[in-house]
Amino acid sequence: MTFFKIALPLILLMPLTSQDTRIVTGIVTNQEGRSLAGAVVQMINMDSQQVWSNVTKSDGTYRFAAVEFAQGYQLQAKYQNYSGNIRHLSRYDWRPSAVINLRVDIDRWSKHR
């Protein structure tokens, strides 16, 4: 009976998925809400500092597959010479499919980029 008193709470703390990885998707837009095709999205593993890169499609979307649950990540988009906001995906976030939208503010009037 002691086994069930210990094992049941541990089972309830486990994620509701049997997979070790998830999918991370999103869209990259500018400050006006327009999608940015050809933006580079970088995802950095906060533990190992390993970097993955992806280029947005014509509709501004990106996708990373097989992203480990047990790791924390930082995501940022870059478009031309502009860097966007930094977003985080926590190791404690157990969504099997995380949507993280990114924004890059572009100064169209600046002559120096």
Buried (B, 14 or more C-beta within 10 A) or exposed (E): EEEEEEEEEEEEEEEEEEEEBBBBBBBBBBEEEEBBBEBBBBBBBBEEEEEBEBEBBEEBBBEBEEBEBEBBBBBBBBBEEBEBEEBEBEEEEEBEEBEBBBBBEBEEEEEEE
